[in-house]
Amino acid sequence: MEKMLVIDIGTTRLKVASVNEKGEIENIISKNLPKKTASEQNPKHWIEGAIELIKNLTEKEEDPKFCSIALTGNMHALLTVNKDGETLFDAWLWNDLRASKECEFLKKEYGEEIKEKFFNPVIPGFPLPKLLYLKKNNPETFESIYKILQPKDFVAFHLCGEIFTDFTDASGTLMFNLKKRDWDREFLLDLNLNPSILPEVVPSYQKIGILRKEIAKATRLREGTPVVIGAGDLATASLGSNVDEDTLVFVLGTAGQILTVNRELSEILQNKIFAFLFADPEYYLYLGTVPAGGYSFEWFSKVLSEDIVEIFKRAESANPESKLLYLPFIQGTGTPHMRYEPLGAFLNISDEDSNPEFCRALVEGVVFALKESSDILENLSRKNKLVLQSLVSKIPLIQEILFSLYNRKKEIYLSNQKEASIIGGAVLGAVGAGIYDSISKAQENMVSMEKLEYTVKKGGEIKVLKRFDEYKRMVKILNMQEGDEE
């Protein structure tokens, strides 16, 4: 049976996995990534970590022979290299917010043009405003740029010596015209940016080179193993969840995300939802997000000096009558309100609320934020299925809250494979290696789901729905105070 090696460069963890052509993860190894700050990483740790993990994985494999190596990773970074392929500074990740002034400039001078060409709103997390920040504040470093890459592209380059990116990552830069499906050279030149610093764009299942001899020797991999460029983690998580036009995918990692696909680029969702090109070129990928989705639990565990597991346990014992709310905007609101400044809050605090009620509000607030985006995505078309991934698939309380919110109006599924991005990467690796002739065929053979039965405590649905209504009311008040026209 053929196997793919998948490398996943996450925001907090690096993973390497062996996946067979049936979608079964035979081995997986991971490690935490050191960070200079919450929004900066040294890319050399990705390379060193990947080599270490691959070596450890191949020692577990009876036959460390793979038909391809496929990649996935976090999106929207500013990662620059010189002509020798060396990084010029630590990568600024998707959650880096330093380029707020550059965003204001772009909105004022190019607002309508950006809306027309790139669909997405101007926010600090995208590479374009970060690049303008670098140009203004560190011109010498800016002049040394040879190429701008995304995390998976940088690792791919070190594996095979070739520089490429794919359509999913390119479309998440605010420099790639979604309608023309190409870098917008005219727009870039008007900003005095040289289009040559952007890599060639290829399909996500494209083989871009073969494994270098020195990497093969260091890892026990076969020299000449094909390297498939892969896709951004949003796309691979969706692939690994069998996303289609009838399905929403609910993900909680560092951020919280709600994902779906559609064949059309819908203007009614502009400035409310993000859109990118998908790994399957027939579709656009739509994203609703709250930046501090899963991170809210990590943050609050530090506040309480307790393990995250304890937060979920305490939340289970909360008073069901509590009206306490949490706005999970400690790193900005994300969609649909698009405010990228700290606006987090606990509201409606009563003297009867204690630790369990705060923990319950924390969990509900993250889910409520994504449900707002979910409701907007229904404008594309009615979604009859909801697939739960990552943390959502592991925590019964989160599932119970979702059962209440969707009130039996959707079929809810768990993936039989718990690593959606890894499986999605393996799908692309299998297509790139020629095991399957299309993404849909690969998904048919590699991705499987299990339907969940609705389980909600008696009376629980009504109480959750009431708190969700109050949550939306309070968020609307917050946005009106901040000048939101909606």
VOPAGU-2260 file (C-alpha; in pm, 1 decimal, decimal comma):
REM VOPAGU-2260
SITE   aa  ch    i         X         Y         Z
SITE  MET   A    0       0,0       0,0       0,0
SITE  GLU   A    1     131,7     345,2     -94,4
SITE  LYS   A    2     208,2     601,9     174,6
SITE  MET   A    3     244,9     979,9     184,6
SITE  LEU   A    4     459,3    1177,2     428,4
SITE  VAL   A    5     280,7    1494,3     542,1
SITE  ILE   A    6     445,6    1791,5     715,6
SITE  ASP   A    7     215,6    2038,5     895,2
SITE  ILE   A    8     365,9    2369,1    1015,9
SITE  GLY   A    9     112,6    2494,6    1268,6
SITE  THR   A   10     108,0    2815,9    1467,8
SITE  THR   A   11     211,7    2634,8    1785,0
SITE  ARG   A   12     306,2    2279,6    1681,3
SITE  LEU   A   13     494,8    2105,9    1404,2
SITE  LYS   A   14     362,2    1766,1    1294,9
SITE  VAL   A   15     491,6    1492,7    1067,1
SITE  ALA   A   16     275,6    1195,7     973,4
SITE  SER   A   17     274,7     882,2     763,1
SITE  VAL   A   18     -63,6     836,0     589,6
SITE  ASN   A   19    -159,0     548,2     363,1
SITE  GLU   A   20    -375,5     562,2      52,0
SITE  LYS   A   21    -685,9     469,6     255,5
SITE  GLY   A   22    -643,0     780,3     470,3
SITE  GLU   A   23    -517,3     590,1     774,3
SITE  ILE   A   24    -252,7     767,9     982,5
SITE  GLU   A   25       7,6     498,6    1046,1
SITE  ASN   A   26     243,9     716,7    1249,1
SITE  ILE   A   27     237,1    1077,8    1365,5
SITE  ILE   A   28     491,0    1276,1    1569,2
SITE  SER   A   29     475,8    1637,7    1680,5
SITE  LYS   A   30     656,7    1897,3    1888,1
SITE  ASN   A   31     593,9    2245,5    2018,5
SITE  LEU   A   32     746,8    2530,6    1822,4
SITE  PRO   A   33     947,6    2791,8    2014,3
SITE  LYS   A   34     827,1    3146,5    1958,6
SITE  LYS   A   35     995,9    3480,9    2001,4
SITE  THR   A   36     648,7    3629,1    2058,4
SITE  ALA   A   37     293,3    3501,7    2002,0
SITE  SER   A   38     314,7    3631,2    1644,2
SITE  GLU   A   39     679,6    3568,2    1545,0
SITE  GLN   A   40     872,9    3248,5    1473,1
SITE  ASN   A   41    1222,2    3169,5    1352,7
SITE  PRO   A   42    1173,3    2955,8    1038,1
SITE  LYS   A   43    1494,5    2763,0    1107,4
SITE  HIS   A   44    1299,3    2587,1    1384,5
SITE  TRP   A   45    1060,7    2451,5    1119,7
SITE  ILE   A   46    1347,3    2301,0     921,1
SITE  GLU   A   47    1535,6    2164,3    1220,6
SITE  GLY   A   48    1213,0    2035,4    1374,0
SITE  ALA   A   49    1094,8    1873,8    1051,3
SITE  ILE   A   50    1424,3    1689,0    1002,8
SITE  GLU   A   51    1419,0    1572,8    1365,7
SITE  LEU   A   52    1058,6    1453,5    1347,0
SITE  ILE   A   53    1100,6    1282,0    1009,8
SITE  LYS   A   54    1404,8    1095,6    1139,7
SITE  ASN   A   55    1210,8     982,1    1447,1
SITE  LEU   A   56     915,3     879,1    1232,5
SITE  THR   A   57    1118,5     678,7     981,5
SITE  GLU   A   58    1273,9     485,6    1268,8
SITE  LYS   A   59     921,1     367,1    1353,1
SITE  GLU   A   60     841,4     270,1     994,0
SITE  GLU   A   61     916,9     -83,2     877,7
SITE  ASP   A   62     963,0      52,0     526,8
SITE  PRO   A   63    1026,5     431,0     520,8
SITE  LYS   A   64     938,1     456,3     151,5
SITE  PHE   A   65     688,4     725,8      54,6
SITE  CYS   A   66     536,4     801,4    -282,3
SITE  SER   A   67     537,9    1174,6    -202,4
SITE  ILE   A   68     602,4    1437,8      61,3
SITE  ALA   A   69     317,4    1690,2      91,4
SITE  LEU   A   70     303,1    2008,0     296,6
SITE  THR   A   71      53,4    2224,8     476,9
SITE  GLY   A   72      91,1    2510,9     720,7
SITE  ASN   A   73     -41,3    2830,4     871,4
SITE  MET   A   74    -123,5    3103,6     622,2
SITE  HIS   A   75     -76,1    3481,1     578,1
SITE  ALA   A   76     279,3    3507,8     715,0
SITE  LEU   A   77     538,0    3759,0     598,5
SITE  LEU   A   78     842,9    3540,7     545,2
SITE  THR   A   79    1122,3    3685,2     334,5
SITE  VAL   A   80    1437,6    3519,5     198,4
SITE  ASN   A   81    1747,8    3643,0      16,4
SITE  LYS   A   82    1896,5    3488,6    -299,0
SITE  ASP   A   83    2065,2    3219,3     -88,8
SITE  GLY   A   84    1729,7    3117,8      56,9
SITE  GLU   A   85    1818,6    3254,3     399,8
SITE  THR   A   86    1552,4    3431,6     602,5
SITE  LEU   A   87    1604,6    3803,7     656,7
SITE  PHE   A   88    1419,0    3809,1     990,9
SITE  ASP   A   89    1176,1    3599,0    1194,4
SITE  ALA   A   90     846,3    3528,2    1019,4
SITE  TRP   A   91     556,7    3757,8    1112,5
SITE  LEU   A   92     261,9    3523,6    1147,2
SITE  TRP   A   93    -106,4    3567,3    1063,2
SITE  ASN   A   94    -180,5    3712,4    1408,4
SITE  ASP   A   95      77,8    3992,2    1383,6
SITE  LEU   A   96    -104,5    4327,2    1409,0
SITE  ARG   A   97     177,1    4580,9    1371,5
SITE  ALA   A   98      67,7    4708,0    1028,1
SITE  SER   A   99    -248,2    4894,4    1135,7
SITE  LYS   A  100    -132,8    5230,5     990,9
SITE  GLU   A  101     -54,3    5065,4     658,8
SITE  CYS   A  102    -406,1    4922,2     659,1
SITE  GLU   A  103    -552,7    5268,4     702,0
SITE  PHE   A  104    -342,3    5392,2     408,7
SITE  LEU   A  105    -456,8    5105,4     185,9
SITE  LYS   A  106    -822,6    5154,7     277,6
SITE  LYS   A  107    -805,0    5526,7     204,8
SITE  GLU   A  108    -609,5    5512,9    -121,2
SITE  TYR   A  109    -704,6    5174,2    -268,9
SITE  GLY   A  110   -1019,6    5061,3     -86,7
SITE  GLU   A  111   -1245,1    5004,2    -386,5
SITE  GLU   A  112    -965,2    4858,4    -600,7
SITE  ILE   A  113    -873,6    4607,9    -330,1
SITE  LYS   A  114   -1238,4    4511,8    -287,9
SITE  GLU   A  115   -1273,3    4451,5    -660,7
SITE  LYS   A  116    -948,8    4259,7    -713,5
SITE  PHE   A  117    -884,0    4073,0    -390,3
SITE  PHE   A  118   -1234,7    4041,4    -236,2
SITE  ASN   A  119   -1102,2    4045,3     120,1
SITE  PRO   A  120   -1092,0    4343,5     358,6
SITE  VAL   A  121    -763,7    4509,2     447,6
SITE  ILE   A  122    -649,9    4375,3     785,4
SITE  PRO   A  123    -305,3    4373,2     952,2
SITE  GLY   A  124    -273,7    3994,0     933,9
SITE  PHE   A  125    -235,7    3983,4     555,7
SITE  PRO   A  126     116,5    3994,1     406,4
SITE  LEU   A  127      60,1    4309,0     196,1
SITE  PRO   A  128      24,5    4561,3     483,0
SITE  LYS   A  129     306,8    4388,2     669,7
SITE  LEU   A  130     526,5    4423,1     360,6
SITE  LEU   A  131     448,4    4795,6     342,3
SITE  TYR   A  132     533,4    4825,4     713,1
SITE  LEU   A  133     870,1    4661,5     647,2
SITE  LYS   A  134     935,0    4889,4     348,3
SITE  LYS   A  135     872,0    5198,2     559,1
SITE  ASN   A  136    1044,6    5094,5     882,1
SITE  ASN   A  137    1334,1    4881,2     760,1
SITE  PRO   A  138    1412,9    4979,1     400,1
SITE  GLU   A  139    1753,2    4807,7     395,3
SITE  THR   A  140    1599,0    4471,4     479,7
SITE  PHE   A  141    1318,6    4536,3     231,3
SITE  GLU   A  142    1571,5    4592,5     -48,3
SITE  SER   A  143    1733,5    4256,4      30,4
SITE  ILE   A  144    1417,6    4056,3     -38,7
SITE  TYR   A  145    1448,7    3795,7    -310,1
SITE  LYS   A  146    1119,7    3610,7    -250,3
SITE  ILE   A  147     824,4    3615,2     -12,5
SITE  LEU   A  148     711,7    3269,4      93,5
SITE  GLN   A  149     459,7    3104,1     321,0
SITE  PRO   A  150     567,8    2855,4     591,3
SITE  LYS   A  151     499,1    2542,1     387,8
SITE  ASP   A  152     676,3    2694,5      83,8
SITE  PHE   A  153     987,4    2766,1     289,5
SITE  VAL   A  154    1004,4    2407,6     415,4
SITE  ALA   A  155     940,1    2275,2      63,1
SITE  PHE   A  156    1229,7    2488,1     -65,7
SITE  HIS   A  157    1466,3    2335,5     190,6
SITE  LEU   A  158    1348,3    1985,6      99,4
SITE  CYS   A  159    1389,7    2012,1    -276,3
SITE  GLY   A  160    1558,9    2345,2    -358,3
SITE  GLU   A  161    1265,5    2482,2    -560,2
SITE  ILE   A  162    1061,4    2796,6    -483,2
SITE  PHE   A  163     686,0    2784,5    -545,9
SITE  THR   A  164     359,6    2856,9    -371,0
SITE  ASP   A  165       8,2    2729,0    -436,1
SITE  PHE   A  166    -319,8    2905,9    -514,5
SITE  THR   A  167    -458,7    2882,6    -159,9
SITE  ASP   A  168    -163,9    3060,3       1,5
SITE  ALA   A  169    -123,0    3309,4    -285,2
SITE  SER   A  170    -487,2    3415,1    -254,4
SITE  GLY   A  171    -434,3    3489,3     114,2
SITE  THR   A  172    -178,0    3765,8      61,2
SITE  LEU   A  173    -395,3    4056,7     -61,4
SITE  MET   A  174    -169,9    4067,3    -370,6
SITE  PHE   A  175    -326,8    3788,5    -578,9
SITE  ASN   A  176    -622,1    3876,1    -801,7
SITE  LEU   A  177    -888,0    3615,4    -722,8
SITE  LYS   A  178   -1075,6    3666,3   -1049,2
SITE  LYS   A  179    -771,5    3666,2   -1280,1
SITE  ARG   A  180    -597,9    3401,4   -1065,8
SITE  ASP   A  181    -261,7    3573,5   -1087,9
SITE  TRP   A  182     -44,7    3823,3    -900,9
SITE  ASP   A  183    -178,4    4172,0    -969,7
SITE  ARG   A  184     137,8    4324,2   -1111,7
SITE  GLU   A  185     -17,2    4659,5   -1201,7
SITE  PHE   A  186    -142,6    4709,5    -845,4
SITE  LEU   A  187     192,9    4608,6    -696,3
SITE  LEU   A  188     389,5    4841,9    -921,0
SITE  ASP   A  189     161,3    5128,2    -821,2
SITE  LEU   A  190     266,7    5059,3    -461,1
SITE  ASN   A  191     633,5    5051,8    -568,5
SITE  LEU   A  192     653,4    4681,7    -497,6
SITE  ASN   A  193     844,3    4457,7    -736,3
SITE  PRO   A  194     624,5    4164,4    -850,2
SITE  SER   A  195     937,5    3951,8    -899,3
SITE  ILE   A  196     960,8    3898,2    -520,7
SITE  LEU   A  197     649,5    3679,2    -543,4
SITE  PRO   A  198     690,2    3308,8    -626,8
SITE  GLU   A  199     540,4    3117,1    -915,4
SITE  VAL   A  200     195,5    2982,0    -829,1
SITE  VAL   A  201     100,4    2618,8    -900,0
SITE  PRO   A  202    -191,8    2387,4    -811,2
SITE  SER   A  203    -186,2    2245,1    -459,1
SITE  TYR   A  204    -130,0    1889,6    -586,7
SITE  GLN   A  205     165,3    1992,6    -807,1
SITE  LYS   A  206     493,5    1803,8    -775,3
SITE  ILE   A  207     757,9    2079,6    -756,9
SITE  GLY   A  208    1079,5    1880,3    -718,4
SITE  ILE   A  209    1247,0    1582,4    -554,8
SITE  LEU   A  210    1403,1    1534,9    -213,5
SITE  ARG   A  211    1762,4    1654,7    -190,3
SITE  LYS   A  212    2036,6    1402,3    -118,8
SITE  GLU   A  213    2149,2    1563,4     207,6
SITE  ILE   A  214    1793,9    1573,1     347,9
SITE  ALA   A  215    1740,3    1209,5     250,5
SITE  LYS   A  216    2059,7    1111,7     429,5
SITE  ALA   A  217    1965,3    1303,1     744,7
SITE  THR   A  218    1614,2    1155,6     763,6
SITE  ARG   A  219    1638,6     801,7     616,5
SITE  LEU   A  220    1396,7     904,8     343,1
SITE  ARG   A  221    1450,5     789,1     -12,5
SITE  GLU   A  222    1652,0    1032,4    -224,4
SITE  GLY   A  223    1441,6    1156,9    -513,2
SITE  THR   A  224    1106,8    1129,2    -329,9
SITE  PRO   A  225     863,8    1370,8    -502,0
SITE  VAL   A  226     778,6    1687,0    -309,3
SITE  VAL   A  227     418,2    1813,3    -354,1
SITE  ILE   A  228     365,7    2181,1    -266,1
SITE  GLY   A  229      39,5    2121,3     -74,9
SITE  ALA   A  230    -191,1    2396,2      54,0
SITE  GLY   A  231    -257,2    2634,2     339,8
SITE  ASP   A  232    -397,8    2475,2     654,5
SITE  LEU   A  233    -746,0    2618,4     602,7
SITE  ALA   A  234    -768,4    2437,9     271,1
SITE  THR   A  235    -623,2    2107,7     392,0
SITE  ALA   A  236    -847,7    2107,7     700,8
SITE  SER   A  237   -1143,7    2151,6     466,8
SITE  LEU   A  238   -1023,6    1876,5     232,4
SITE  GLY   A  239    -979,6    1644,1     528,3
SITE  SER   A  240   -1337,0    1717,2     636,2
SITE  ASN   A  241   -1503,0    1641,6     300,4
SITE  VAL   A  242   -1616,5    2001,7     266,4
SITE  ASP   A  243   -1862,4    2075,0     -13,4
SITE  GLU   A  244   -2132,3    2332,1     -91,8
SITE  ASP   A  245   -2369,6    2157,4     148,3
SITE  THR   A  246   -2122,2    2142,7     439,6
SITE  LEU   A  247   -1977,5    2370,8     706,4
SITE  VAL   A  248   -1656,5    2273,7     886,3
SITE  PHE   A  249   -1614,1    2395,4    1245,9
SITE  VAL   A  250   -1250,6    2413,6    1363,9
SITE  LEU   A  251   -1089,3    2525,0    1689,2
SITE  GLY   A  252    -712,3    2553,6    1683,5
SITE  THR   A  253    -525,0    2864,0    1791,8
SITE  ALA   A  254    -794,1    3054,1    1601,7
SITE  GLY   A  255   -1154,5    2946,2    1559,1
SITE  GLN   A  256   -1278,5    2888,9    1205,8
SITE  ILE   A  257   -1595,0    2805,3    1015,8
SITE  LEU   A  258   -1534,7    2696,0     655,2
SITE  THR   A  259   -1728,7    2611,2     340,8
SITE  VAL   A  260   -1684,2    2619,4     -37,2
SITE  ASN   A  261   -1879,2    2756,8    -331,3
SITE  ARG   A  262   -1827,9    2775,0    -706,0
SITE  GLU   A  263   -1905,9    3147,5    -709,7
SITE  LEU   A  264   -1729,2    3447,6    -556,4
SITE  SER   A  265   -2020,7    3607,2    -373,7
SITE  GLU   A  266   -2009,6    3985,7    -338,2
SITE  ILE   A  267   -2280,7    3986,0     -70,4
SITE  LEU   A  268   -2025,4    3838,0     171,2
SITE  GLN   A  269   -1758,3    4102,8     114,9
SITE  ASN   A  270   -1631,4    4276,5     430,4
SITE  LYS   A  271   -1803,3    4010,0     640,6
SITE  ILE   A  272   -1635,0    3682,9     539,2
SITE  PHE   A  273   -1293,6    3597,7     391,0
SITE  ALA   A  274   -1258,8    3414,7      59,7
SITE  PHE   A  275    -961,2    3234,4     -94,4
SITE  LEU   A  276    -898,3    2999,3    -382,4
SITE  PHE   A  277    -941,4    2636,1    -283,4
SITE  ALA   A  278    -716,8    2335,4    -341,3
SITE  ASP   A  279    -987,3    2204,2    -573,4
SITE  PRO   A  280    -967,9    2472,0    -845,8
SITE  GLU   A  281   -1341,8    2456,6    -918,4
SITE  TYR   A  282   -1422,3    2619,6    -583,4
SITE  TYR   A  283   -1361,7    2922,3    -363,7
SITE  LEU   A  284   -1299,5    2862,7       6,0
SITE  TYR   A  285   -1496,6    3082,4     247,4
SITE  LEU   A  286   -1376,1    3150,6     600,1
SITE  GLY   A  287   -1540,2    3286,7     911,7
SITE  THR   A  288   -1300,2    3329,3    1200,6
SITE  VAL   A  289   -1236,5    3454,6    1552,1
SITE  PRO   A  290    -858,0    3505,6    1597,1
SITE  ALA   A  291    -846,4    3398,3    1964,4
SITE  GLY   A  292   -1079,4    3098,7    1928,7
SITE  GLY   A  293    -881,4    2817,8    2088,5
SITE  TYR   A  294    -627,1    3065,9    2222,3
SITE  SER   A  295    -893,7    3203,6    2457,4
SITE  PHE   A  296    -874,3    2877,7    2654,2
SITE  GLU   A  297    -495,5    2896,4    2672,0
SITE  TRP   A  298    -513,6    3261,4    2782,8
SITE  PHE   A  299    -773,6    3196,6    3053,0
SITE  SER   A  300    -587,3    2891,7    3182,8
SITE  LYS   A  301    -291,1    3121,8    3249,2
SITE  VAL   A  302    -518,4    3374,0    3421,4
SITE  LEU   A  303    -652,4    3100,0    3650,4
SITE  SER   A  304    -319,9    2912,6    3673,7
SITE  GLU   A  305    -510,7    2596,8    3583,4
SITE  ASP   A  306    -487,7    2337,7    3310,7
SITE  ILE   A  307    -717,0    2385,3    3010,2
SITE  VAL   A  308    -881,0    2050,5    3088,2
SITE  GLU   A  309    -991,1    2194,6    3423,7
SITE  ILE   A  310   -1160,8    2485,9    3247,8
SITE  PHE   A  311   -1387,9    2247,6    3057,5
SITE  LYS   A  312   -1455,7    2044,2    3373,3
SITE  ARG   A  313   -1551,4    2356,0    3569,8
SITE  ALA   A  314   -1771,7    2477,9    3283,0
SITE  GLU   A  315   -1975,9    2157,8    3307,9
SITE  SER   A  316   -2083,9    2252,1    3662,2
SITE  ALA   A  317   -2188,0    2612,0    3583,3
SITE  ASN   A  318   -2526,3    2743,7    3691,7
SITE  PRO   A  319   -2748,4    2705,8    3381,6
SITE  GLU   A  320   -2937,2    3022,5    3475,0
SITE  SER   A  321   -2626,9    3243,4    3458,7
SITE  LYS   A  322   -2640,1    3528,9    3207,0
SITE  LEU   A  323   -2263,5    3577,3    3199,8
SITE  LEU   A  324   -2120,0    3634,9    2851,2
SITE  TYR   A  325   -1769,3    3632,5    2707,3
SITE  LEU   A  326   -1670,5    3830,7    2397,8
SITE  PRO   A  327   -1367,6    3637,5    2263,2
SITE  PHE   A  328   -1207,5    3940,7    2100,1
SITE  ILE   A  329    -877,5    3956,3    2291,0
SITE  GLN   A  330    -699,9    3956,7    1951,7
SITE  GLY   A  331    -973,3    4133,4    1756,9
SITE  THR   A  332   -1320,2    4031,0    1645,8
SITE  GLY   A  333   -1245,8    3855,0    1319,4
SITE  THR   A  334   -1555,0    3798,7    1107,8
SITE  PRO   A  335   -1810,1    3937,2    1053,8
SITE  HIS   A  336   -1719,6    4261,3    1235,2
SITE  MET   A  337   -1359,8    4288,3    1111,3
SITE  ARG   A  338   -1207,4    4485,5    1398,3
SITE  TYR   A  339    -845,8    4399,0    1465,1
SITE  GLU   A  340    -783,8    4552,4    1803,7
SITE  PRO   A  341    -827,7    4400,5    2151,5
SITE  LEU   A  342   -1198,6    4420,0    2242,7
SITE  GLY   A  343   -1244,0    4115,6    2466,3
SITE  ALA   A  344   -1480,1    4132,9    2763,3
SITE  PHE   A  345   -1688,4    3945,8    3018,7
SITE  LEU   A  346   -2037,9    4098,9    3041,7
SITE  ASN   A  347   -2347,3    4068,8    3259,2
SITE  ILE   A  348   -2140,6    3967,6    3561,6
SITE  SER   A  349   -2348,4    3889,6    3868,8
SITE  ASP   A  350   -2237,1    3845,0    4232,0
SITE  GLU   A  351   -2366,9    3488,0    4196,5
SITE  ASP   A  352   -2116,5    3408,5    3921,5
SITE  SER   A  353   -1799,2    3226,5    4016,2
SITE  ASN   A  354   -1527,3    3023,4    3848,3
SITE  PRO   A  355   -1756,4    2767,3    3672,8
SITE  GLU   A  356   -1978,0    3039,2    3523,2
SITE  PHE   A  357   -1677,4    3225,8    3384,7
SITE  CYS   A  358   -1546,1    2901,2    3234,2
SITE  ARG   A  359   -1884,5    2822,2    3075,4
SITE  ALA   A  360   -1912,7    3176,2    2934,4
SITE  LEU   A  361   -1561,8    3140,0    2790,9
SITE  VAL   A  362   -1655,4    2825,8    2599,4
SITE  GLU   A  363   -1991,7    2961,3    2483,2
SITE  GLY   A  364   -1844,2    3293,6    2371,2
SITE  VAL   A  365   -1601,1    3128,9    2129,2
SITE  VAL   A  366   -1878,2    2913,6    1982,4
SITE  PHE   A  367   -2120,6    3208,1    1962,7
SITE  ALA   A  368   -1865,6    3414,4    1766,1
SITE  LEU   A  369   -1832,2    3142,0    1503,9
SITE  LYS   A  370   -2208,7    3084,5    1492,1
SITE  GLU   A  371   -2246,9    3449,1    1384,1
SITE  SER   A  372   -2022,9    3379,6    1084,2
SITE  SER   A  373   -2200,5    3050,4    1020,6
SITE  ASP   A  374   -2532,6    3234,4     990,1
SITE  ILE   A  375   -2381,2    3470,9     731,6
SITE  LEU   A  376   -2239,6    3182,3     527,9
SITE  GLU   A  377   -2593,7    3048,9     494,2
SITE  ASN   A  378   -2646,4    3338,1     250,4
SITE  LEU   A  379   -2443,6    3137,9      -2,0
SITE  SER   A  380   -2678,3    2841,7      21,0
SITE  ARG   A  381   -2849,0    2634,5     283,8
SITE  LYS   A  382   -2593,5    2416,7     465,5
SITE  ASN   A  383   -2734,7    2085,7     583,1
SITE  LYS   A  384   -2418,7    1933,9     732,8
SITE  LEU   A  385   -2173,4    2044,5    1001,6
SITE  VAL   A  386   -1838,5    1866,9    1045,6
SITE  LEU   A  387   -1655,7    1909,0    1377,3
SITE  GLN   A  388   -1276,9    1910,4    1377,8
SITE  SER   A  389    -981,8    1952,1    1616,9
SITE  LEU   A  390   -1077,3    2062,4    1970,1
SITE  VAL   A  391   -1447,7    2070,6    1879,4
SITE  SER   A  392   -1443,3    1699,8    1808,8
SITE  LYS   A  393   -1292,8    1619,3    2149,4
SITE  ILE   A  394   -1498,8    1827,0    2396,8
SITE  PRO   A  395   -1857,7    1707,8    2463,7
SITE  LEU   A  396   -1956,8    2045,6    2612,9
SITE  ILE   A  397   -1871,7    2227,6    2288,5
SITE  GLN   A  398   -2075,0    1971,9    2094,9
SITE  GLU   A  399   -2371,4    2018,1    2329,8
SITE  ILE   A  400   -2359,7    2396,4    2279,3
SITE  LEU   A  401   -2354,9    2344,4    1903,0
SITE  PHE   A  402   -2650,5    2102,9    1924,0
SITE  SER   A  403   -2843,3    2375,1    2106,1
SITE  LEU   A  404   -2749,7    2650,8    1861,1
SITE  TYR   A  405   -2831,7    2455,0    1547,4
SITE  ASN   A  406   -3143,1    2311,1    1713,2
SITE  ARG   A  407   -3158,3    1991,5    1503,2
SITE  LYS   A  408   -3150,9    2186,8    1177,1
SITE  LYS   A  409   -2826,5    2024,5    1058,3
SITE  GLU   A  410   -2673,4    1680,3    1049,3
SITE  ILE   A  411   -2357,9    1694,6    1262,5
SITE  TYR   A  412   -2057,2    1474,9    1190,1
SITE  LEU   A  413   -1723,8    1382,6    1343,1
SITE  SER   A  414   -1437,4    1285,2    1118,9
SITE  ASN   A  415   -1311,2     931,8    1174,1
SITE  GLN   A  416    -964,4    1081,2    1129,8
SITE  LYS   A  417    -873,7    1332,1    1400,7
SITE  GLU   A  418    -610,0    1527,0    1204,7
SITE  ALA   A  419    -801,1    1701,8     926,8
SITE  SER   A  420    -509,3    1908,0     792,2
SITE  ILE   A  421    -283,4    1602,5     785,5
SITE  ILE   A  422    -545,5    1402,8     593,9
SITE  GLY   A  423    -604,3    1693,7     356,6
SITE  GLY   A  424    -231,2    1716,5     293,2
SITE  ALA   A  425    -221,3    1342,9     227,1
SITE  VAL   A  426    -505,9    1380,9     -24,1
SITE  LEU   A  427    -296,0    1632,3    -217,6
SITE  GLY   A  428      12,6    1411,5    -187,6
SITE  ALA   A  429    -182,0    1114,4    -324,5
SITE  VAL   A  430    -309,5    1313,1    -624,3
SITE  GLY   A  431      37,0    1457,3    -686,7
SITE  ALA   A  432     186,0    1106,3    -684,0
SITE  GLY   A  433     -77,3     978,6    -928,4
SITE  ILE   A  434    -243,6     734,9    -686,7
SITE  TYR   A  435    -574,6     908,9    -756,0
SITE  ASP   A  436    -658,5    1113,0   -1064,6
SITE  SER   A  437    -859,8    1381,3    -884,4
SITE  ILE   A  438    -908,1    1539,4    -542,6
SITE  SER   A  439   -1267,5    1412,6    -523,5
SITE  LYS   A  440   -1156,0    1055,9    -595,8
SITE  ALA   A  441    -887,5    1079,8    -329,0
SITE  GLN   A  442   -1136,9    1214,1     -73,8
SITE  GLU   A  443   -1379,2     935,6    -157,6
SITE  ASN   A  444   -1115,1     679,5     -63,9
SITE  MET   A  445    -935,0     860,4     217,6
SITE  VAL   A  446   -1190,3    1061,9     421,3
SITE  SER   A  447   -1471,8     914,3     630,7
SITE  MET   A  448   -1727,5    1062,5     872,1
SITE  GLU   A  449   -1947,4     947,9    1159,6
SITE  LYS   A  450   -2286,1    1107,4    1223,5
SITE  LEU   A  451   -2351,9    1229,3    1577,8
SITE  GLU   A  452   -2679,5    1189,2    1764,4
SITE  TYR   A  453   -2816,1    1506,9    1923,9
SITE  THR   A  454   -2768,9    1510,1    2302,3
SITE  VAL   A  455   -2881,6    1818,8    2495,1
SITE  LYS   A  456   -2980,1    1846,6    2863,1
SITE  LYS   A  457   -3350,6    1914,6    2915,5
SITE  GLY   A  458   -3419,2    2286,2    2874,4
SITE  GLY   A  459   -3060,1    2350,9    2772,1
SITE  GLU   A  460   -3136,1    2454,9    2414,1
SITE  ILE   A  461   -3359,5    2746,1    2514,8
SITE  LYS   A  462   -3109,1    2883,3    2767,9
SITE  VAL   A  463   -2818,2    2866,8    2522,1
SITE  LEU   A  464   -3025,9    3032,3    2248,8
SITE  LYS   A  465   -3126,3    3311,9    2486,9
SITE  ARG   A  466   -2762,4    3376,5    2578,0
SITE  PHE   A  467   -2672,0    3374,3    2208,1
SITE  ASP   A  468   -2937,2    3636,9    2136,1
SITE  GLU   A  469   -2802,6    3848,9    2422,1
SITE  TYR   A  470   -2448,8    3796,8    2292,2
SITE  LYS   A  471   -2547,5    3930,6    1947,8
SITE  ARG   A  472   -2720,3    4227,8    2107,5
SITE  MET   A  473   -2414,1    4317,6    2313,6
SITE  VAL   A  474   -2178,1    4277,3    2017,7
SITE  LYS   A  475   -2400,5    4507,8    1814,3
SITE  ILE   A  476   -2383,3    4770,3    2089,9
SITE  LEU   A  477   -2004,2    4735,9    2100,4
SITE  ASN   A  478   -1978,8    4782,7    1724,9
SITE  MET   A  479   -2208,4    5084,5    1727,2
SITE  GLN   A  480   -1988,2    5245,2    1991,7
SITE  GLU   A  481   -1687,0    5177,3    1770,5
SITE  GLY   A  482   -1855,2    5331,1    1466,7
SITE  ASP   A  483   -1960,0    5016,4    1284,2
SITE  GLU   A  484   -2213,2    5113,6    1020,3
SITE  GLU   A  485   -2384,5    4780,9    1050,3
